[in-house]
């Protein structure tokens, strides 16, 4: 069984799956447009929740929210299903493939055999598309990969029913209704307003306030936890930012591309200027990640290195606060 499906590589899995599934259904929508309309950009720090023995940091909304918001704002319908048994999950997926429906799945990363070993860890919010099946394998379009790939039936069972936080429970999803004409203008404005509201939220652990909160915490990590644990915390932060789901710099570049597209659709030159500003902020997130990695690999020549990167992060937070206030004004 093989469903006609065109694989497009993307920077982030959920955006890429949503974009690819919608393109397959006749709606030509780019990855940045999915990300922007779906208000994917976020920052949240959860010190009370540990991931890999370090405080949880997320640079994106909860799994599934991007596609759900895109569907809501463009008046599409998507179907989501979770399963209590492997047999029922396999049966539902097979029925979809028989009906020529390429199907999105939320999966765990650890048992994805086509991922390099250094990227395989216990993270259950990865997304991919299944577009076919043979006697031994499933045909996979994973948007973060350059080309299509495969998983054995046994591997598929493991990734669909991975255990732990955000356990996917066999989750599958796919569009069931895509209108011929959609109102991109209204959806873009709603998406931008939502992102501005979140990033400027008056909560200490969310948005720009959350980034400032982490910058204050970073200064205290070595004295409070010891250098070894502080280095681990910093390494986990960079991993969440640059490796798990794209995160900091990468998300800023995708958002900048969204604003470029939005500027044309809304005929708004201010968004083009803000797109360039967001690209520069993305560069600063990357610089922060490089400097942080030097510290936890013990290669930093800077004295008081933890204070130095805390200042870097505070500067990013201040610039993002100014940026999102300007963006909010630009579409009001």
C-alpha positions as a Python dict, from the first residue, in 0.01 Angstrom:
ca = {
    (1, 'X'): (0, 0, 0),
    (2, 'X'): (131, 342, -96),
    (3, 'X'): (-58, 671, -91),
    (4, 'X'): (42, 949, -337),
    (5, 'X'): (230, 1197, -119),
    (6, 'X'): (501, 1460, -179),
    (7, 'X'): (769, 1492, 87),
    (8, 'X'): (893, 1844, 169),
    (9, 'X'): (1172, 1895, 420),
    (10, 'X'): (1108, 2150, 695),
    (11, 'X'): (1285, 2302, 995),
    (12, 'X'): (1038, 2173, 1254),
    (13, 'X'): (835, 1853, 1265),
    (14, 'X'): (482, 1970, 1358),
    (15, 'X'): (488, 2266, 1118),
    (16, 'X'): (624, 2041, 844),
    (17, 'X'): (366, 1766, 893),
    (18, 'X'): (79, 2019, 899),
    (19, 'X'): (209, 2196, 588),
    (20, 'X'): (269, 1869, 399),
    (21, 'X'): (-70, 1721, 490),
    (22, 'X'): (-253, 2042, 388),
    (23, 'X'): (-57, 2069, 61),
    (24, 'X'): (-155, 1709, -8),
    (25, 'X'): (-520, 1814, 50),
    (26, 'X'): (-493, 2100, -200),
    (27, 'X'): (-412, 2396, 32),
    (28, 'X'): (-75, 2547, -54),
    (29, 'X'): (55, 2671, 282),
    (30, 'X'): (420, 2708, 380),
    (31, 'X'): (583, 2591, 701),
    (32, 'X'): (636, 2951, 830),
    (33, 'X'): (269, 3033, 759),
    (34, 'X'): (159, 2726, 959),
    (35, 'X'): (388, 2829, 1246),
    (36, 'X'): (270, 3192, 1250),
    (37, 'X'): (-103, 3129, 1212),
    (38, 'X'): (-72, 2846, 1466),
    (39, 'X'): (104, 3077, 1717),
    (40, 'X'): (382, 2825, 1769),
    (41, 'X'): (633, 3069, 1922),
    (42, 'X'): (649, 3058, 2301),
    (43, 'X'): (884, 3057, 2597),
    (44, 'X'): (797, 2888, 2923),
    (45, 'X'): (1021, 2785, 3214),
    (46, 'X'): (895, 2513, 3448),
    (47, 'X'): (1144, 2471, 3737),
    (48, 'X'): (906, 2234, 3918),
    (49, 'X'): (904, 1992, 3621),
    (50, 'X'): (1226, 1804, 3543),
    (51, 'X'): (1322, 1675, 3195),
    (52, 'X'): (1643, 1470, 3184),
    (53, 'X'): (1708, 1578, 3546),
    (54, 'X'): (1696, 1951, 3464),
    (55, 'X'): (1424, 2220, 3480),
    (56, 'X'): (1187, 2200, 3183),
    (57, 'X'): (1209, 2479, 2927),
    (58, 'X'): (985, 2495, 2622),
    (59, 'X'): (1023, 2725, 2324),
    (60, 'X'): (694, 2618, 2169),
    (61, 'X'): (329, 2554, 2249),
    (62, 'X'): (200, 2211, 2357),
    (63, 'X'): (215, 1928, 2100),
    (64, 'X'): (-79, 1946, 1859),
    (65, 'X'): (-172, 2307, 1936),
    (66, 'X'): (-10, 2456, 1625),
    (67, 'X'): (-214, 2241, 1385),
    (68, 'X'): (-529, 2279, 1596),
    (69, 'X'): (-504, 2660, 1588),
    (70, 'X'): (-433, 2660, 1213),
    (71, 'X'): (-745, 2447, 1159),
    (72, 'X'): (-955, 2674, 1379),
    (73, 'X'): (-834, 2997, 1218),
    (74, 'X'): (-859, 2874, 857),
    (75, 'X'): (-1189, 2692, 913),
    (76, 'X'): (-1044, 2346, 842),
    (77, 'X'): (-1138, 2022, 1012),
    (78, 'X'): (-883, 1772, 1135),
    (79, 'X'): (-951, 1442, 1305),
    (80, 'X'): (-741, 1322, 1600),
    (81, 'X'): (-753, 977, 1755),
    (82, 'X'): (-573, 812, 2049),
    (83, 'X'): (-581, 443, 2131),
    (84, 'X'): (-564, 220, 2435),
    (85, 'X'): (-423, -77, 2240),
    (86, 'X'): (-157, -129, 1975),
    (87, 'X'): (-393, -353, 1774),
    (88, 'X'): (-662, -82, 1747),
    (89, 'X'): (-402, 183, 1658),
    (90, 'X'): (-260, -36, 1380),
    (91, 'X'): (-604, -119, 1247),
    (92, 'X'): (-706, 248, 1227),
    (93, 'X'): (-382, 344, 1051),
    (94, 'X'): (-420, 59, 802),
    (95, 'X'): (-779, 163, 726),
    (96, 'X'): (-661, 516, 652),
    (97, 'X'): (-391, 393, 416),
    (98, 'X'): (-647, 176, 234),
    (99, 'X'): (-854, 494, 185),
    (100, 'X'): (-548, 676, 44),
    (101, 'X'): (-521, 906, 348),
    (102, 'X'): (-164, 1001, 446),
    (103, 'X'): (-169, 1021, 824),
    (104, 'X'): (17, 1232, 1079),
    (105, 'X'): (144, 1062, 1393),
    (106, 'X'): (279, 1191, 1724),
    (107, 'X'): (565, 961, 1826),
    (108, 'X'): (854, 913, 2065),
    (109, 'X'): (1202, 990, 1932),
    (110, 'X'): (1400, 721, 2117),
    (111, 'X'): (1314, 428, 1886),
    (112, 'X'): (1333, 619, 1556),
    (113, 'X'): (1600, 399, 1398),
    (114, 'X'): (1671, 648, 1116),
    (115, 'X'): (1774, 920, 1365),
    (116, 'X'): (2147, 943, 1454),
    (117, 'X'): (2216, 802, 1801),
    (118, 'X'): (2295, 1144, 1951),
    (119, 'X'): (1941, 1264, 1866),
    (120, 'X'): (1762, 961, 2009),
    (121, 'X'): (1638, 1033, 2361),
    (122, 'X'): (1311, 1011, 2553),
    (123, 'X'): (1106, 1288, 2390),
    (124, 'X'): (750, 1205, 2290),
    (125, 'X'): (634, 1508, 2089),
    (126, 'X'): (785, 1432, 1749),
    (127, 'X'): (564, 1427, 1438),
    (128, 'X'): (580, 1240, 1109),
    (129, 'X'): (356, 1121, 825),
    (130, 'X'): (287, 759, 728),
    (131, 'X'): (202, 730, 358),
    (132, 'X'): (231, 357, 295),
    (133, 'X'): (300, 8, 421),
    (134, 'X'): (482, -304, 299),
    (135, 'X'): (496, -654, 450),
    (136, 'X'): (784, -549, 675),
    (137, 'X'): (788, -167, 692),
    (138, 'X'): (587, 154, 711),
    (139, 'X'): (674, 426, 458),
    (140, 'X'): (759, 745, 648),
    (141, 'X'): (777, 1110, 553),
    (142, 'X'): (954, 1276, 845),
    (143, 'X'): (977, 1645, 752),
    (144, 'X'): (1304, 1703, 938),
    (145, 'X'): (1472, 1443, 714),
    (146, 'X'): (1597, 1520, 364),
    (147, 'X'): (1424, 1222, 203),
    (148, 'X'): (1151, 969, 287),
    (149, 'X'): (1243, 675, 508),
    (150, 'X'): (1096, 364, 674),
    (151, 'X'): (1025, 205, 1013),
    (152, 'X'): (966, -165, 1072),
    (153, 'X'): (625, -265, 1208),
    (154, 'X'): (786, -338, 1546),
    (155, 'X'): (963, 1, 1556),
    (156, 'X'): (637, 174, 1468),
    (157, 'X'): (460, 11, 1763),
    (158, 'X'): (739, 129, 1994),
    (159, 'X'): (738, 492, 1877),
    (160, 'X'): (357, 519, 1878),
    (161, 'X'): (331, 380, 2231),
    (162, 'X'): (640, 534, 2389),
    (163, 'X'): (607, 587, 2764),
    (164, 'X'): (670, 901, 2970),
    (165, 'X'): (573, 1271, 2949),
    (166, 'X'): (340, 1350, 2655),
    (167, 'X'): (303, 975, 2586),
    (168, 'X'): (150, 970, 2234),
    (169, 'X'): (-86, 675, 2299),
    (170, 'X'): (-87, 589, 1929),
    (171, 'X'): (-213, 936, 1834),
    (172, 'X'): (-290, 990, 1467),
    (173, 'X'): (-438, 1293, 1291),
    (174, 'X'): (-529, 1407, 941),
    (175, 'X'): (-740, 1672, 761),
    (176, 'X'): (-1098, 1568, 683),
    (177, 'X'): (-1225, 1898, 543),
    (178, 'X'): (-1021, 2165, 361),
    (179, 'X'): (-1221, 2446, 193),
    (180, 'X'): (-1122, 2568, -153),
    (181, 'X'): (-1083, 2927, -34),
    (182, 'X'): (-945, 3029, 304),
    (183, 'X'): (-913, 3372, 468),
    (184, 'X'): (-540, 3406, 527),
    (185, 'X'): (-562, 3773, 631),
    (186, 'X'): (-790, 3714, 930),
    (187, 'X'): (-596, 3401, 1036),
    (188, 'X'): (-261, 3584, 1023),
    (189, 'X'): (-389, 3869, 1242),
    (190, 'X'): (-535, 3624, 1497),
    (191, 'X'): (-210, 3427, 1502),
    (192, 'X'): (5, 3736, 1558),
    (193, 'X'): (-222, 3874, 1832),
    (194, 'X'): (-215, 3539, 2014),
    (195, 'X'): (167, 3520, 2000),
    (196, 'X'): (205, 3880, 2121),
    (197, 'X'): (-38, 3814, 2408),
    (198, 'X'): (160, 3507, 2519),
    (199, 'X'): (509, 3655, 2481),
    (200, 'X'): (402, 3969, 2673),
    (201, 'X'): (201, 3776, 2934),
    (202, 'X'): (217, 3914, 3292),
    (203, 'X'): (339, 3581, 3428),
    (204, 'X'): (691, 3532, 3570),
    (205, 'X'): (769, 3206, 3387),
    (206, 'X'): (608, 3275, 3046),
    (207, 'X'): (722, 3480, 2745),
    (208, 'X'): (977, 3759, 2785),
    (209, 'X'): (928, 3757, 3163),
    (210, 'X'): (1014, 3389, 3161),
    (211, 'X'): (1336, 3458, 2968),
    (212, 'X'): (1430, 3726, 3224),
    (213, 'X'): (1348, 3482, 3506),
    (214, 'X'): (1585, 3220, 3359),
    (215, 'X'): (1862, 3479, 3317),
    (216, 'X'): (1838, 3551, 3692),
    (217, 'X'): (1840, 3179, 3774),
    (218, 'X'): (2146, 3109, 3555),
    (219, 'X'): (2357, 3347, 3766),
    (220, 'X'): (2276, 3142, 4079),
    (221, 'X'): (2315, 2790, 3934),
    (222, 'X'): (2691, 2738, 4001),
    (223, 'X'): (2675, 2854, 4365),
    (224, 'X'): (2343, 2683, 4435),
    (225, 'X'): (2396, 2350, 4259),
    (226, 'X'): (2771, 2321, 4198),
    (227, 'X'): (2946, 2353, 3862),
    (228, 'X'): (2873, 2001, 3741),
    (229, 'X'): (2495, 2029, 3792),
    (230, 'X'): (2492, 2389, 3661),
    (231, 'X'): (2667, 2270, 3346),
    (232, 'X'): (2408, 1994, 3305),
    (233, 'X'): (2124, 2244, 3342),
    (234, 'X'): (2283, 2470, 3084),
    (235, 'X'): (2344, 2180, 2845),
    (236, 'X'): (1978, 2077, 2875),
    (237, 'X'): (1866, 2433, 2806),
    (238, 'X'): (2071, 2445, 2485),
    (239, 'X'): (1949, 2100, 2387),
    (240, 'X'): (1586, 2211, 2426),
    (241, 'X'): (1668, 2528, 2232),
    (242, 'X'): (1866, 2397, 1939),
    (243, 'X'): (1802, 2023, 1907),
    (244, 'X'): (1462, 1926, 2049),
    (245, 'X'): (1198, 2077, 1823),
    (246, 'X'): (1415, 2358, 1684),
    (247, 'X'): (1356, 2601, 1971),
    (248, 'X'): (1516, 2941, 2020),
    (249, 'X'): (1710, 3068, 1721),
    (250, 'X'): (1549, 2837, 1467),
    (251, 'X'): (1197, 2936, 1569),
    (252, 'X'): (1287, 3305, 1539),
    (253, 'X'): (1406, 3246, 1181),
    (254, 'X'): (1083, 3063, 1096),
    (255, 'X'): (879, 3343, 1255),
    (256, 'X'): (1077, 3603, 1058),
    (257, 'X'): (991, 3414, 736),
    (258, 'X'): (624, 3412, 843),
    (259, 'X'): (629, 3791, 890),
    (260, 'X'): (779, 3833, 543),
    (261, 'X'): (492, 3634, 391),
    (262, 'X'): (238, 3813, 611),
    (263, 'X'): (373, 4154, 501),
    (264, 'X'): (281, 4073, 140),
    (265, 'X'): (-64, 3927, 218),
    (266, 'X'): (-158, 4213, 454),
    (267, 'X'): (22, 4476, 243),
    (268, 'X'): (201, 4590, 560),
    (269, 'X'): (559, 4718, 517),
    (270, 'X'): (613, 4737, 895),
    (271, 'X'): (599, 4357, 912),
    (272, 'X'): (886, 4335, 661),
    (273, 'X'): (1100, 4558, 885),
    (274, 'X'): (1006, 4353, 1192),
    (275, 'X'): (1096, 4033, 1003),
    (276, 'X'): (1456, 4157, 971),
    (277, 'X'): (1461, 4249, 1340),
    (278, 'X'): (1342, 3902, 1438),
    (279, 'X'): (1616, 3744, 1223),
    (280, 'X'): (1875, 3946, 1419),
    (281, 'X'): (1721, 3829, 1749),
    (282, 'X'): (1742, 3471, 1616),
    (283, 'X'): (2116, 3526, 1552),
    (284, 'X'): (2154, 3635, 1915),
    (285, 'X'): (1979, 3318, 2038),
    (286, 'X'): (2229, 3115, 1832),
    (287, 'X'): (2522, 3316, 1976),
    (288, 'X'): (2387, 3248, 2327),
    (289, 'X'): (2373, 2873, 2252),
    (290, 'X'): (2733, 2871, 2123),
    (291, 'X'): (2862, 3059, 2429),
    (292, 'X'): (2662, 2836, 2666),
    (293, 'X'): (2801, 2522, 2500),
    (294, 'X'): (3156, 2650, 2554),
    (295, 'X'): (3080, 2680, 2925),
    (296, 'X'): (2938, 2331, 2977),
    (297, 'X'): (3217, 2180, 2764),
    (298, 'X'): (3467, 2370, 2981),
    (299, 'X'): (3603, 2563, 2681),
    (300, 'X'): (3503, 2913, 2783),
    (301, 'X'): (3790, 3155, 2836),
    (302, 'X'): (3563, 3410, 3006),
    (303, 'X'): (3587, 3479, 3376),
    (304, 'X'): (3250, 3484, 3544),
    (305, 'X'): (3110, 3303, 3239),
    (306, 'X'): (2768, 3230, 3392),
    (307, 'X'): (2709, 3598, 3464),
    (308, 'X'): (2818, 3686, 3109),
    (309, 'X'): (2564, 3457, 2940),
    (310, 'X'): (2295, 3565, 3188),
    (311, 'X'): (2349, 3921, 3061),
    (312, 'X'): (2327, 3791, 2700),
    (313, 'X'): (1994, 3626, 2777),
    (314, 'X'): (1861, 3936, 2953),
    (315, 'X'): (1951, 4144, 2647),
    (316, 'X'): (1756, 3901, 2425),
    (317, 'X'): (1455, 3927, 2658),
    (318, 'X'): (1462, 4306, 2652),
    (319, 'X'): (1485, 4313, 2272),
    (320, 'X'): (1199, 4063, 2237),
    (321, 'X'): (983, 4271, 2471),
    (322, 'X'): (1034, 4578, 2250),
    (323, 'X'): (983, 4365, 1937),
    (324, 'X'): (649, 4213, 2042),
    (325, 'X'): (515, 4550, 2156),
    (326, 'X'): (596, 4691, 1810),
    (327, 'X'): (445, 4385, 1640),
    (328, 'X'): (125, 4417, 1842),
    (329, 'X'): (98, 4782, 1739),
    (330, 'X'): (174, 4703, 1372),
    (331, 'X'): (-140, 4490, 1329),
    (332, 'X'): (-378, 4678, 1561),
}
